[in-house]
Amino acid sequence: MNYNIAVIKGDGIGPEIIKEATLVLDKIGQVYKHEFRFTEVLAGGSAIDKKGECLPKETIDVCKGSDAVLLGAVGGPKWDNLPGEERPEKALLNLRKELGLYANLRPAILFEELKKACPLKEDLIKNGIDIMVVRELTGGIYFGERGRRDKNMGEEAFDVELYSIKEVRRIAKKAFEAANKRNKKVTSVDKANVLESSRLWRKVVEEVSKDYPDITLEHMYVDNASMQLIKNPNQFDVILTTNMFGDILSDEASMITGSIGMLPSASLGKGNIGMYEPIHGSAPDIKGENKANPIATILSAAMMLRHSFSLEKEAKAIEKAVKKVLTKNFRTLDIIQDDNKVVGTDNMGKLIIEEIN
């Protein structure tokens, strides 16, 4: 089979980690007789520097014409002083909107080999950690009305948190469907004791839950959820939440699994097209130093094989290869512990490729 993949290397360590992910996909293609065709396009800070805007129309067109999008990372201090609508991160928001990608799946899994890197007490993680964060991606405060105005106390700024019934219903269905393939529990995280948008969110989620009688639904306020992730992470199976809450909670979940450099993500919509990226940032402080951990990006490529191309066997081959390399005690600097063997970005990619057969 032939698959067309739009590749956005992005900024900072983006080009380094994307390189390893595409090399892994090339290996999968050789072993399983597929052809992955990569088309590189610009977005983020690199697009601002070369095209004068964070998301050129050419990038949107290529992404829409592809079977999937593989993304590195965007942003950095270089562009921090730009107005909000012109910043590199705006490219991600607009691209998700253009492609109709409203559901973000962020698995947080603690590998047995990385238990020592987990900051939690040993008795809390003896059974491991396996959580799926399902984050709404194209609504909420990131896409609501915003602006500035003069009032009695001077200039003030506002950002509106807004959700419709349709938006909540479709992301809730994604969460319940995910739970149906896992441990059949959904924890919906909101702030319904304060926010009207959260009260609507909770009402709609309860309505959707009636279609999934075998799945347990619980509600949790976001402040309590952030505490419970640290106190007892194993109580969670699927966490369903809003755009902003999901952004924060998934980063917290990443750190209790050892490193933010280990967690992939998939952004999905109605069809098969999806955008796949690590959840970490562009880390400009280690750009070009061969220190970045490419595993999150490589695992994102595995999610692409699974969700956009329905290549389950190939996806598992990548995941097993990652686990084998970790079992052999190889680590990048962000997950180094005790007597581990330190390797750079490129060698970590090579080691994973060698395990795919």
JOBELGI-V218383 format. One record per pair of residues at least 24 apart in sequence whose C-alpha atoms are under 7 Angstrom apart, sorted by the first residue. I is the first residue (numbers start at 1). J is the second residue. D is the distance in Angstrom with one decimal. If there is no record, write none. Layout:
I,J,D
I,J,D
This chain:
1,34,4.9
1,35,6.3
2,34,5.9
2,35,4.7
2,36,6.0
3,35,6.3
3,36,5.0
3,37,6.1
3,67,6.3
4,36,6.1
4,37,4.8
4,38,6.2
4,66,5.2
4,67,5.3
4,68,7.0
5,36,6.9
5,37,5.9
5,38,5.0
5,39,6.3
5,66,5.6
5,67,5.9
5,68,5.1
5,69,5.6
5,70,6.9
6,38,5.9
6,39,4.9
6,40,6.0
6,41,6.8
6,62,6.6
6,63,5.5
6,66,6.0
6,68,6.4
6,69,4.7
6,70,6.2
7,38,6.2
7,39,5.7
7,40,4.6
7,41,6.1
7,69,5.9
7,70,5.0
7,71,6.1
8,40,6.0
8,41,5.4
8,42,5.8
8,43,6.5
8,70,6.2
8,71,4.7
8,72,6.3
9,71,5.9
9,72,4.9
9,73,6.9
10,42,6.9
10,43,6.1
10,44,6.0
10,46,6.3
10,72,5.6
10,73,5.2
10,74,5.0
11,44,7.0
11,45,6.2
11,46,6.2
11,73,5.8
11,74,4.9
11,75,6.1
11,282,5.9
12,282,4.7
12,283,5.8
12,284,4.4
12,287,5.2
13,282,5.4
13,283,6.1
13,284,6.5
13,287,4.9
13,288,6.9
13,292,6.7
14,72,4.2
14,73,5.0
14,282,6.1
15,72,6.7
17,72,6.7
17,294,4.7
17,297,6.4
18,72,5.7
18,297,6.8
20,294,6.7
20,346,6.7
20,349,5.2
21,297,6.1
21,298,4.7
21,301,6.5
24,353,5.7
27,353,6.6
28,314,6.7
31,357,6.5
43,91,6.2
44,74,5.1
44,75,6.2
44,88,3.9
44,89,6.4
44,91,5.8
45,74,6.4
45,75,5.7
45,79,6.8
45,88,5.0
54,86,6.6
54,87,6.9
54,88,5.4
54,91,5.4
55,91,5.1
60,95,6.9
64,99,6.6
67,273,5.4
68,273,5.0
68,274,5.2
68,275,6.0
68,308,6.7
69,274,6.2
69,275,4.5
69,276,6.1
70,275,5.9
70,276,5.0
70,277,6.2
71,276,6.0
71,277,4.9
72,277,5.9
72,278,6.9
73,281,5.6
73,282,4.9
74,281,6.9
74,282,5.7
75,282,6.3
76,282,6.7
76,284,6.4
96,138,6.8
97,138,6.1
100,269,5.5
101,137,6.9
101,267,5.6
101,268,4.7
101,269,4.2
101,274,6.9
102,136,5.8
102,137,4.6
102,138,5.1
102,267,7.0
102,268,6.2
102,269,5.5
103,134,6.7
103,135,6.0
103,136,5.2
103,137,5.5
103,171,6.1
103,267,5.5
103,268,5.1
103,269,6.2
104,134,5.6
104,135,4.9
104,136,6.3
104,137,6.1
104,265,6.8
104,266,5.6
104,267,4.3
104,268,6.3
105,132,6.7
105,133,5.9
105,134,4.9
105,135,6.5
105,265,5.6
105,266,5.1
105,267,6.3
106,132,5.7
106,133,5.0
106,134,6.5
106,250,6.9
106,264,6.4
106,265,4.7
106,266,6.7
107,131,5.8
107,132,4.3
107,133,6.1
107,263,6.8
107,264,6.9
107,265,6.9
108,132,6.1
108,253,6.1
108,254,5.9
108,257,6.6
108,263,6.4
109,257,6.1
110,257,4.5
110,258,6.9
113,326,6.2
113,327,6.1
114,258,6.2
117,258,4.7
117,335,6.3
117,337,6.8
118,256,5.3
118,257,5.6
118,258,4.5
119,256,6.1
120,256,6.7
124,232,6.4
129,233,6.8
129,234,6.1
130,237,7.0
131,236,6.2
131,237,5.0
131,238,6.0
132,237,6.3
132,238,4.8
132,239,6.2
133,238,5.8
133,239,4.7
133,240,6.2
133,250,6.4
134,175,6.0
134,238,6.9
134,239,5.9
134,240,4.9
134,241,6.5
135,240,6.1
135,241,5.2
135,242,5.7
135,243,5.7
135,246,5.0
136,171,6.0
136,241,6.4
136,242,5.0
136,243,4.8
137,243,5.2
139,163,6.3
139,243,6.7
140,242,6.8
140,243,5.9
141,244,6.9
161,197,6.9
162,197,6.1
163,197,6.2
165,204,6.6
168,201,6.1
168,204,6.5
169,204,6.2
169,205,6.6
169,208,6.6
172,205,5.9
172,208,6.8
172,240,7.0
173,208,6.8
175,238,6.7
175,240,6.1
179,238,6.0
180,215,6.9
183,237,6.3
184,215,4.7
184,216,6.3
185,215,5.4
185,216,4.7
185,217,6.0
185,237,5.7
185,238,6.2
186,216,6.2
186,217,4.9
186,218,6.4
186,237,6.5
186,238,4.9
186,239,5.9
186,240,6.7
187,217,5.9
187,218,4.9
187,219,5.6
187,220,6.8
187,236,6.9
187,238,6.2
187,239,4.9
187,240,6.0
188,218,6.3
188,219,4.9
188,220,6.2
188,239,5.9
188,240,4.6
188,241,5.8
189,219,6.0
189,220,4.9
189,221,5.6
189,222,5.5
189,225,7.0
189,239,7.0
189,240,6.1
189,241,5.1
190,220,6.5
190,221,5.1
190,222,5.5
190,241,6.6
191,221,5.1
191,222,6.0
258,335,6.7
259,334,6.6
259,335,6.4
261,293,5.6
261,295,6.7
261,296,5.6
262,295,5.6
262,296,4.4
263,296,4.7
264,296,4.7
264,297,6.1
264,299,5.6
264,300,4.6
265,300,5.8
266,300,6.8
266,303,6.6
272,308,4.7
273,308,5.7
274,308,6.2
276,300,5.4
276,301,6.7
276,304,6.3
290,344,5.2
290,345,5.1
290,346,6.9
291,332,6.7
291,333,6.6
291,344,5.2
291,345,5.6
292,345,5.4
293,332,5.8
293,345,5.8
294,345,6.1
294,349,7.0
317,356,6.2
318,356,6.7
321,352,5.4
321,355,5.0
321,356,5.8
322,352,5.7
325,351,6.5
325,352,6.3
